[in-house]
Amino acid sequence: MGTRLEGKVAVVTGGCSGIGLATVRRFAEEGARVVIGDLDDTNGERIADEVGGAYVHCDVTDKDQVDALFATAKERFGSVDIAFNNAGISPPEDDSILDTDLDAWRKVQEVNLTSVYLCCKAAIPYMLEQGKGSIINTASFVAVMGAATSQISYSASKGGVLSMSRELGVQFARQGVRVNALCPGPVNTPLLRELFAKDEERAARRLVHVPMGRFGEPEEMANAVLFLASDESSFITANTFLVDGGISGAYVTPL
């Protein structure tokens, strides 16, 4: 049991699987009280009990539900010190701009980008009142370079998350609120495993571009989020925090 987040209260969206779940557990190991926002009512309460936190059923595209999520953290545990705005989707119908229809575009934008806007809008007032706080928004390596497999709305949404994180990080820096964007490379999560199951060739094209020759693990992303959430990163804000196995630094990836 560590103490890097001792006494801090963290809100994590999409906290019942993948990077979110790994981060919930990592935060708890370091002493944080964690409030999970998710739609997975089957596992949410169990995970919250496991880490001594709380679970709130939350549709991250619904402003009232997002506001209630952060209010729960404040009312139950006394503060909102960390917000890891991580919920997101990457549906198969989001493909080339030539094939992706407007409904698919809008759905991804709502879940991946509008939700981050809503979470930041809910969290920042608490942090301003406290005079401190750390927000980490999940973007992606595709926010800084083109994706090997076309997913037009996903890529655009993550670019928006990155740009918004920069702006908020600059805007609130002198008021003690830090905002950074986590930009993972391909990670071994249920989302990626589902892609492999449906289209192995498409998923394999992602791996060939990773200089390390493997996908990242959720726990590796959680360690990066922990750093950004902790006081160890106190001079880091408006940052593009790439954890991508070297993808963004590669010109030609050796086979």
Secondary structure as GFF3:
##gff-version 3
##sequence-region A 1 255
A	DSSP	beta_strand	9	13	.	.	.	ID=ss1
A	DSSP	alpha_helix	18	29	.	.	.	ID=ss2
A	DSSP	beta_strand	33	38	.	.	.	ID=ss3
A	DSSP	alpha_helix	41	51	.	.	.	ID=ss4
A	DSSP	beta_strand	54	57	.	.	.	ID=ss5
A	DSSP	alpha_helix	63	77	.	.	.	ID=ss6
A	DSSP	beta_strand	82	85	.	.	.	ID=ss7
A	DSSP	alpha_helix	102	109	.	.	.	ID=ss8
A	DSSP	pi_helix	110	114	.	.	.	ID=ss9
A	DSSP	alpha_helix	115	130	.	.	.	ID=ss10
A	DSSP	beta_strand	133	138	.	.	.	ID=ss11
A	DSSP	three_ten_helix	141	143	.	.	.	ID=ss12
A	DSSP	alpha_helix	152	171	.	.	.	ID=ss13
A	DSSP	three_ten_helix	173	175	.	.	.	ID=ss14
A	DSSP	beta_strand	177	184	.	.	.	ID=ss15
A	DSSP	alpha_helix	190	198	.	.	.	ID=ss16
A	DSSP	alpha_helix	200	207	.	.	.	ID=ss17
A	DSSP	alpha_helix	218	229	.	.	.	ID=ss18
A	DSSP	three_ten_helix	231	233	.	.	.	ID=ss19
A	DSSP	beta_strand	240	243	.	.	.	ID=ss20
A	DSSP	three_ten_helix	247	249	.	.	.	ID=ss21
###
